[in-house]
């Protein structure tokens, strides 16, 4: 009787109140933000809180649920897989969903990618990419302890990933423990010639193992975008000097940039590609790090110590592999490809309408990713940013501003009506500033 009463009391308190007792949330200073919104369910492009209010998910829950929440096709495929094989350790065993996924991924990845290494999340995918690059040269008898990365890049929360990330709010307490990293400014028309000359001089030392970068769009850096040709010229120079290119496609991968991968836009393809987020359509945690045959061959040896010793309990989980397979099938469908085109064109029309607004400093777009910078001074996590977030949520739209940048990366399945409600809510926010 007491247990029943306690359970009833807990439920009556609501999810948000119960959450406060024990949960420590990511990217949260709980003294400043003690209350989390309780989400009860989701479907398509909509989230529903515990009071029943609905919100259009304008960022696909951090670029993951690209085929909509609780997609019936994906759920059905995963449900079928649950009846056959739920989990098996991936060391010494394999299974059909993993093998099929490897075949399907290789089919849509750049042509130079040949091998896949499974893991659990985006940070780990980049961590493995970093380890591949460093050990590639170590196994080859070269001492190359330095990595290159772009300024303001973000590659995850593990130590290697933090080392190559440029956002100090994440990294500050740990910087004394990082691996050796040198940073490059993001290329543009003004700096590209100087940047290439600097690299030519710097590469002579022969101590740089790899270059990790977010191709075309730096997500956590407020959707900063750079030109294809400039990145291509950097990649070409590094390739000539034996530096491995590590493309962090955790955010940009799987259709967001008008191609399967942002790397498709470059002539010089990466040696290593890191994937997660939309890989499993937001349904299951999983990540993949792919590489060329040349990278793999540096680890292929009679010497066991030259192997890549990295593993997780849930590596290549069959359910996650099945979700990924269903997602790729949808991505390649005419329906989703038409939706990607529809959203891209809708953003272009919105941009024409909004870019000259007095409160808009600049706008940019890459595929279905759209961003605008406000012409106001704001902290990344300050009061004005919080007010802006509240305005969106009060109006039933989930957008998460990055400082003074508002961005959209909605599910491919979002309706025109939902998309225009996002646009209208942004316009009303501008008028309220």
Buried (B, 14 or more C-beta within 10 A) or exposed (E): EEEEEEEEEEEEEEBBBBBEEEEEEEEEEEEEEEEBBBBEEBEBBBBBBBEEEBBBBBBBBBBBBBBBBBBEBBBEBBEEBEEEBEEBEBEEEEBBBBEBBBEBBBEBBBEBBBBBBBBBBBBBBBBBBBBBBBBBBBBEEEEBEBBBBBEBBBBBBBBBBBBBBBBEEBBEEEEEEBBEBEBBBBBEEEBBEEBBEEBEEBBEEEBBBBBBBBBBBBBBBBBBBBBBEBBBBBBBBBBEEBBBBBBBBBBBBBBBBBBBBBBBBBEBBBBBBBBBBBBBBBBBBBBBBBBBEEBBBBBEEEEEEBEBEBEBEBBBBBBBBBBBBBBBBBBBBEEBBEBBEBBBEBBEEBBEEBEEBEBBEEBBBBBBBBBBBBBEEBEBBEEBBBBBBEBBBEBBBBBBBBBBBBBBBBBBBBBEEBBEBBBEBBBEBBEEB
